[in-house]
Amino acid sequence: MSLPFDLNASSTQDTKPTLKDVWQAQLERWYAHPGLYRWSLASPLTRWLTRRRTRKLFDLMAGFVHSQVLLACVRLDLFCILHRAPASLAELANRTSLAPNVLQRLLLSGVALDLLEHRSQDRFGLGPLGVPLAQHEGIAQMIEHNHLLYQDMQDPLQFLRNAWSGGMAQYWPYAHEKNAAAMPEAKVEVDQFSRYSQLMAASQGFVVQEILSSYFFDEHRCVLDVGAGKGRFVSELAAHVPHLQFKMFDLPPVLALAREGLHAKGLSDRVSLHPGSFLHDPLPQGADLITLVRVAHDHPDAVVLQLLQKAYDALPLGGGILLAEPMAQSQQAAVQGDTSVDAYFHFYLLAMGDGRLRTPHELMSMMKAVGFTHVELVPNAMPIHAQILLGRKSKCLPSNSEISVN
Ligand SMILES: C[S@@+](CC[C@H](N)C(=O)[O-])C[C@H]1O[C@@H](n2cnc3c(N)ncnc32)[C@H](O)[C@@H]1O
């Protein structure tokens, strides 16, 4: 029987507990002790710890309500309205056609979540978390689109038993349908490609910013962006590094959507389009850097290895690969208490198809497995948007010290 997902967990026969196991079991016993809660609240030295843990648990329980508050604010366009000018409850009730006593609950919840803020004369304005929502259309579009995921997950056990039957799987035609590009239009509507490509273009800004501020492209001559979508990354990189030439590779219906935008930006002479599927076609040659932005996580290990191999084959000696996407948090980051993107992406990618979230270490191992050397994780300011990996096609073998793993 073939399994639809990659299972990388290694089972071990050795059941002898490690020192860490013993320590974790001890901690669990302390946490479970009935007196610990009251004891820890009695002392200022421990009270903050118990408060923080209780708060985190409450937030987990309330998460659905929080995300629905966010969605309601987006659907009522409150962030844009309040960005133009603070407004009173009565004014907002008038604009949204909601009863003031009901709308008030939403506004106060928005204030509690730092999305909104109280302003003078009983008005409401944007809070610190509301400002980016008014400025970046892509965030609002992602929030609206998440609704599909949350609908799919309404019954989480049902979802786990049959993850690909919902709206999210429909939304991404290529993620579980290997012949999406070649399918007759009756089965995969051109509209479907246009819908996800539009969302990707709108949401790619933060990722592009991370890449452009973390990697110096000047040494390159020609960049091939694989899974390029409508070409937002290519367009912004073209403005950033004027000497670069580009190739874009994506499914034919997607590149058909990209053509007009590139022409309007005056990039037709610098960008050549290469429609195809990396499942069936080789990648075009001639670029000295290949980029994979938010592509690998959509696919299972076998496809990612095949894609990396094709990238390796298409590059000249000395050429490079840059892979950027959200990655699973390292244990070190988890210990430091960094907010993790893992739970969201594990479920998002499960609902979408047969891709998965990988750690930088897993992706680096895959890059090395097909022959890339000098594989490294490039530090960037906001790993929540994407982490960035680089590799080289070189004759020299890397020394182990060159491989840094987060
Ligand atoms: C999640 S989107 C990312 C798009 C863009 N790189 C970005 O970050 O916004 C993945 C892209 O890979 C493309 N893609 C998926 N399967 C493909 C295949 N077999 N061959 C070529 N492109 C593919 C999709 O059409 C889509 O444009």
The ligand as an SDF file (V2000), in Angstrom:
LIG
                    3D

 27 29  0  0  0  0  0  0  0  0999 V2000
    2.3480   28.1650   -3.7120 C   0  0  0  0  0  0  0  0  0  0  0  0
    2.5610   28.7440   -5.3370 S   0  0  0  0  0  0  0  0  0  0  0  0
    3.9210   29.8700   -5.1720 C   0  0  0  0  0  0  0  0  0  0  0  0
    4.0050   30.8540   -6.2820 C   0  0  0  0  0  0  0  0  0  0  0  0
    5.1340   31.8930   -6.0990 C   0  0  0  0  0  0  0  0  0  0  0  0
    6.4390   31.3010   -6.1720 N   0  0  0  0  0  0  0  0  0  0  0  0
    4.9360   32.5990   -4.7720 C   0  0  0  0  0  0  0  0  0  0  0  0
    5.6870   32.4090   -3.8280 O   0  0  0  0  0  0  0  0  0  0  0  0
    3.9550   33.3770   -4.6950 O   0  0  0  0  0  0  0  0  0  0  0  0
    3.3190   27.3630   -6.1600 C   0  0  0  0  0  0  0  0  0  0  0  0
    3.5170   27.5870   -7.6570 C   0  0  0  0  0  0  0  0  0  0  0  0
    4.0760   26.3810   -8.2120 O   0  0  0  0  0  0  0  0  0  0  0  0
    3.4000   26.0930   -9.4320 C   0  0  0  0  0  0  0  0  0  0  0  0
    3.4390   24.6410   -9.6980 N   0  0  0  0  0  0  0  0  0  0  0  0
    2.8260   23.6710   -8.9960 C   0  0  0  0  0  0  0  0  0  0  0  0
    3.0430   22.4640   -9.5510 N   0  0  0  0  0  0  0  0  0  0  0  0
    3.8210   22.6850  -10.6340 C   0  0  0  0  0  0  0  0  0  0  0  0
    4.3910   21.8320  -11.6250 C   0  0  0  0  0  0  0  0  0  0  0  0
    4.1820   20.5180  -11.6030 N   0  0  0  0  0  0  0  0  0  0  0  0
    5.1530   22.3920  -12.5950 N   0  0  0  0  0  0  0  0  0  0  0  0
    5.3510   23.7550  -12.6240 C   0  0  0  0  0  0  0  0  0  0  0  0
    4.8430   24.6140  -11.7100 N   0  0  0  0  0  0  0  0  0  0  0  0
    4.0780   24.0790  -10.7210 C   0  0  0  0  0  0  0  0  0  0  0  0
    1.9820   26.5780   -9.1930 C   0  0  0  0  0  0  0  0  0  0  0  0
    1.2810   26.7910  -10.3980 O   0  0  0  0  0  0  0  0  0  0  0  0
    2.2330   27.8490   -8.3980 C   0  0  0  0  0  0  0  0  0  0  0  0
    2.3720   28.9710   -9.2350 O   0  0  0  0  0  0  0  0  0  0  0  0
  1  2  1  0
  2  3  1  0
  2 10  1  0
  3  4  1  0
  4  5  1  0
  5  6  1  0
  5  7  1  0
  7  8  2  0
  7  9  1  0
 10 11  1  0
 11 12  1  0
 11 26  1  0
 12 13  1  0
 13 14  1  0
 13 24  1  0
 14 15  1  0
 14 23  1  0
 15 16  2  0
 16 17  1  0
 17 18  1  0
 17 23  2  0
 18 19  1  0
 18 20  2  0
 20 21  1  0
 21 22  2  0
 22 23  1  0
 24 25  1  0
 24 26  1  0
 26 27  1  0
M  CHG  2   2   1   9  -1
M  END
$$$$
